[in-house]
Amino acid sequence: MARSPFTLAAAVTAALPGADVTGARPLTADGDARFDSAVVTLADRRELAIRVADDDETARELAAEALALRALTAGARAMLPFRAPEYIGETRLGDGRALVTELLPGFQIEAPLVPAGPGAAESMGAAIAAVHGMPISVVRGAGLSTRSAQEGRDEVRRLVDTAAATGRVPARLTVRWREAVADDDLWRFEATVVLGGVQATSFLFDDDPELGPQVIGLVGWHGLSVGDPAVDLAWLSAAPDAAPDVHASYARAAGRVPDAALEVRARLLAELEFARWLVHGDSLRRTDIVDDAAALLEALAAGLRDDDRNVIAARSEGVDSALDALDRVPASAAVAVDTSMQTDAYNPDDLWHDADATGSVPSLDRASHARDDEPDASVDRRAAMTNVETEDLSGIVESGLFPLEDVEQTANASDQGVDDDRSAAAGDSDEAQRAARAALQRWKSSASE
């Protein structure tokens, strides 16, 4: 049974001794029901968020979140052009672990609604670049996870093999993914500090009268680690209008040698979330999840037949249906990133989630091994399926399934070309900002109820 806000408010005084609690309320935004949560108001008008986990998985996530927020020292936070929640304290509530953090203000924009042009999209790109520009010592000093480019590549290879072993991945996708893993050029990148899977709704905005919506806060830090920067850009597959401007802004703000394969790798990681969902269901022996994931993969494969040069670039009906998959995912089994308890205006509606080592999502290491209680014949079947011959689609495109030419040309575009593009988009900027401001108005209206 869900705990009442008043019960949770009482726990705040244990996490923050001496706290003078004057009020408590439930969150007005919809979460994914993975935590009991509330917003607590103190006498000094500060608002805090409390989350309580009752199972091992969510408890690990709260522990990782606490560790990450504590790793963000004053010096590290000073490097960020936005706010991150402050760690307040931890306690126990019955058998559950409770984490208390600062509640950040701001409004969110769901991925498909992020407008192109100046404003939200450009601010989001700069915000991601700021996280990736933090010193790696911030993560290593806190004992958080680190992955090299090769380790990230190996992890993707294991995921592809494990998903293929279920026999439920279309041959077209299996070949496509294995070609990508084998492409050395795709995996030459510099590992950076990452959030482990940013979502569009991880960003909190305020409306600037001149610049439009600007990122003022970022939530969802439990995946903080060192790894592939593409993991924090995979969500852009669900934001086709804003993706070019987010990528361009990110490239301008990033203080590193340009990564020509970044966009391609990000789209690959977005596709592989469907494979991860399949592996998760198979590891739990949940036929409903397996069937759902298989249907999503079929839809993805069907959509990609229209444009085999891109990953989720062809916005066909099949791919759009796959991107809306969360509506058909069993609520009891969903394991999406949850930041709904860190802001009172958060409404997650995306399938994408991170692949960090904190236990917050289905662990690839867990999924990549046969279950201890699995019959030997089943183990042999799965091992054989890993090496199953698949349809030869290597000739679909002339230069490989994940060509880098287009991305490299974009990365090396002349200043004149960029100016021309921005001039062409200038006429749409007012409309884009109005769309983003509409999200602010909706948030204000809901918050006042």
Buried (B, 14 or more C-beta within 10 A) or exposed (E): EEBEBEBBBBBBBBBBEEBEBEEBBBBBBEBBEBBBBBBBBBEEEBBBBBBBBBEEBBBBBBBBBBBBBEBBEEEBBEEBBBBBBBBBBBBEBEEBBBBBBBBBBBBBBBBBBBBBBBBBBBBBBBBBBBBBBBEEEBBBEBEBBBBBBEBBBBBBBBBBBBBBBBEBBBBBBBBBBBBBBEBEEBBEBEBBBBBBBBBBBBBBBBBEEEEBBBBBBBBBBBBBBBBBBBBBBBBBBBBBBBBBBBBBBBBEBBEEEEBBBBBBBBBBBBBBBBBBBBBBBBBBEBEBBBEBBBBBBBBBBBBBEEBBBBBBBBBBEBBBBBBBBBEEBEEEBBBBBBBBBBBBBBBBBBBBBBBBBBBBBBBBEEBBEBBEEEEEEEEEBBEEBEEEEBEEBEEBEEEBBBBBEEBBEBBEEEEEEEEEBBEEBEEBBEEBBEBBBEBBEEBEEBEEE
